[in-house]
Amino acid sequence: MSDSSITYDPQKATVLPCGRSIVVKPLDGHAQKRLTPNRDGKFEDLPGAITDALARSILTLDGKRHTGDRLRDLVRRMPDGSRRRAFMLARTITYGSECRVSTKCPHCGTDAERTWHLDEIEDIAYDPAILADGWTLTLQDHAGKAYRFLIGVESGVTDEQFQKFVTQGHLGPIDRPLALVKELDGKVVGPRALLDLPGDVLNALRQVHALTEPRTFLSPDHEAAWRTKALDLGRKLGVTIEREEPADDEDDGAEKLWFPMGGPKTRVQLACGGCAKPFFFSLHDDPSFFFQHIVSALD
């Protein structure tokens, strides 16, 4: 996997983290309507809204034009990291690359407002084998029993499936990682059976899944500190993530630091202006990531 900055030329195709290439046009009023949050700042059916917006914005996919229904289905099946980058490209040529977000420090509650430029956020490329077959994760419970999971890659389809599970009461809001599990110990498994697993194993699955999100760090030192904590957590949870060819320069146990998701590094690290402690924030969790609201020139 490699990192790369994004320079978008609307006259040329852009390669997404999954390896597919697209040419996009600006988001239109229909996309704006679909991506406008409710009064409480939340979205209804955000995965579907992103799919609809991209289906209107993508001109060509891998050099080909597709009918509306066919293109929408192809967009649904794209991995989330590629969907996010495709949307960032369309957003950039519509509103510009600047994305201003507001959040609160989780340590002291201080309000924080930051500005990011989406075309300066690097991508991590997906491993083609992971896209094709998923990735294997082994966790241990407190008694030492091992559980081997085959986990798929998040996409528009899995996002829709997760929302369906939540609506039907099969899973809770924190259970997105469970919706990605394809097999447990070599057998196909559904969400109800997964909820029968010990709580410590389910918590470990949620924690490891959170670590797979591509991140932008304040500095190399901050990244090194985070990786040390990730390794310690992996050892505590009994994590093993299988792969064919570990990097030669990695230390013993470093497979615990290899998390196979691709996409733009939109999980960004901030330093609080109040307590100075660092914390992470997902740009794509902020409504302004999707829709740039009108601001009076006199404000």
Solvent accessible surface area in square Angstrom, and as a share of the most:
residue,aa,sasa,rsa
1,M,114,0.51
2,S,72,0.47
3,D,78,0.41
4,S,57,0.37
5,S,75,0.48
6,I,17,0.09
7,T,129,0.75
8,Y,30,0.12
9,D,56,0.29
10,P,68,0.43
11,Q,157,0.70
12,K,133,0.56
13,A,57,0.44
14,T,15,0.09
15,V,99,0.57
16,L,5,0.02
17,P,9,0.06
18,C,24,0.14
19,G,53,0.51
20,R,80,0.29
21,S,24,0.16
22,I,1,0.00
23,V,27,0.15
24,V,4,0.02
25,K,83,0.35
26,P,70,0.44
27,L,13,0.07
28,D,45,0.23
29,G,48,0.46
30,H,111,0.49
31,A,1,0.01
32,Q,65,0.29
33,K,165,0.70
34,R,88,0.32
35,L,1,0.01
36,T,66,0.39
37,P,21,0.13
38,N,66,0.34
39,R,254,0.93
40,D,100,0.52
41,G,32,0.30
42,K,136,0.58
43,F,44,0.18
44,E,131,0.59
45,D,64,0.33
46,L,43,0.21
47,P,12,0.08
48,G,2,0.02
49,A,1,0.00
50,I,27,0.13
51,T,0,0.00
52,D,35,0.18
53,A,0,0.00
54,L,0,0.00
55,A,22,0.17
56,R,109,0.40
57,S,1,0.01
58,I,8,0.04
59,L,56,0.28
60,T,24,0.14
61,L,1,0.01
62,D,63,0.33
63,G,64,0.62
64,K,132,0.56
65,R,177,0.64
66,H,58,0.26
67,T,100,0.58
68,G,55,0.52
69,D,126,0.65
70,R,124,0.45
71,L,11,0.05
72,R,79,0.29
73,D,38,0.20
74,L,17,0.08
75,V,0,0.00
76,R,51,0.19
77,R,147,0.54
78,M,3,0.01
79,P,15,0.09
80,D,22,0.11
81,G,4,0.04
82,S,0,0.00
83,R,7,0.02
84,R,52,0.19
85,R,2,0.01
86,A,0,0.00
87,F,2,0.01
88,M,1,0.00
89,L,3,0.02
90,A,0,0.00
91,R,3,0.01
92,T,26,0.15
93,I,52,0.26
94,T,42,0.24
95,Y,49,0.19
96,G,30,0.29
97,S,19,0.13
98,E,74,0.33
99,C,0,0.00
100,R,134,0.49
101,V,2,0.01
102,S,69,0.44
103,T,26,0.15
104,K,126,0.54
105,C,2,0.01
106,P,95,0.59
107,H,97,0.43
108,C,66,0.39
109,G,38,0.37
110,T,50,0.29
111,D,103,0.53
112,A,9,0.07
113,E,105,0.47
114,R,76,0.28
115,T,62,0.36
116,W,51,0.18
117,H,75,0.33
118,L,1,0.00
119,D,51,0.26
120,E,122,0.55
121,I,8,0.04
122,E,62,0.28
123,D,8,0.04
124,I,30,0.15
125,A,38,0.30
126,Y,14,0.05
127,D,42,0.22
128,P,105,0.66
129,A,55,0.43
130,I,12,0.06
131,L,60,0.30
132,A,76,0.59
133,D,94,0.49
134,G,11,0.10
135,W,7,0.03
136,T,19,0.11
137,L,0,0.00
138,T,25,0.15
139,L,0,0.00
140,Q,88,0.39
141,D,21,0.11
142,H,172,0.77
143,A,98,0.76
144,G,45,0.43
145,K,119,0.50
146,A,53,0.41
147,Y,15,0.06
148,R,110,0.40
149,F,1,0.00
150,L,43,0.21
151,I,4,0.02
152,G,11,0.10
153,V,23,0.13
154,E,30,0.13
155,S,12,0.08
156,G,0,0.00
157,V,47,0.27
158,T,32,0.19
159,D,13,0.07
160,E,48,0.21
161,Q,66,0.29
162,F,13,0.05
163,Q,65,0.29
164,K,107,0.46
165,F,31,0.13
166,V,50,0.29
167,T,118,0.69
168,Q,94,0.42
169,G,62,0.60
170,H,39,0.17
171,L,9,0.04
172,G,21,0.21
173,P,114,0.72
174,I,120,0.61
175,D,8,0.04
176,R,80,0.29
177,P,10,0.06
178,L,2,0.01
179,A,21,0.16
180,L,9,0.05
181,V,11,0.07
182,K,90,0.38
183,E,53,0.24
184,L,28,0.14
185,D,78,0.40
186,G,52,0.50
187,K,152,0.65
188,V,131,0.75
189,V,26,0.15
190,G,34,0.33
191,P,24,0.15
192,R,166,0.61
193,A,49,0.38
194,L,1,0.00
195,L,77,0.38
196,D,121,0.63
197,L,25,0.13
198,P,52,0.33
199,G,47,0.45
200,D,43,0.22
201,V,0,0.00
202,L,11,0.05
203,N,80,0.41
204,A,2,0.01
205,L,1,0.01
206,R,50,0.18
207,Q,77,0.34
208,V,1,0.01
209,H,32,0.14
210,A,51,0.39
211,L,23,0.11
212,T,9,0.05
213,E,45,0.20
214,P,11,0.07
215,R,26,0.09
216,T,36,0.21
217,F,40,0.17
218,L,75,0.37
219,S,37,0.24
220,P,113,0.71
221,D,113,0.59
222,H,65,0.29
223,E,67,0.30
224,A,57,0.44
225,A,54,0.42
226,W,42,0.15
227,R,89,0.32
228,T,80,0.46
229,K,144,0.61
230,A,3,0.03
231,L,29,0.14
232,D,77,0.40
233,L,43,0.22
234,G,4,0.04
235,R,135,0.49
236,K,166,0.70
237,L,27,0.13
238,G,20,0.19
239,V,4,0.02
240,T,60,0.35
241,I,2,0.01
242,E,72,0.32
243,R,53,0.19
244,E,162,0.73
245,E,151,0.68
246,P,76,0.48
247,A,52,0.40
248,D,156,0.81
249,D,127,0.66
250,E,57,0.26
251,D,116,0.60
252,D,135,0.70
253,G,13,0.12
254,A,8,0.06
255,E,49,0.22
256,K,26,0.11
257,L,26,0.13
258,W,34,0.12
259,F,22,0.09
260,P,0,0.00
261,M,22,0.10
262,G,4,0.04
263,G,1,0.01
264,P,1,0.00
265,K,27,0.12
266,T,0,0.00
267,R,64,0.23
268,V,0,0.00
269,Q,12,0.06
270,L,4,0.02
271,A,41,0.32
272,C,5,0.03
273,G,75,0.73
274,G,53,0.51
275,C,46,0.27
276,A,75,0.58
277,K,107,0.45
278,P,57,0.36
279,F,13,0.05
280,F,41,0.17
281,F,30,0.12
282,S,4,0.03
283,L,0,0.00
284,H,26,0.12
285,D,99,0.51
286,D,17,0.09
287,P,38,0.24
288,S,26,0.17
289,F,2,0.01
290,F,8,0.03
291,F,26,0.11
292,Q,78,0.35
293,H,85,0.38
294,I,171,0.87
295,V,115,0.66
296,S,57,0.37
297,A,107,0.83
298,L,173,0.86
299,D,144,0.75
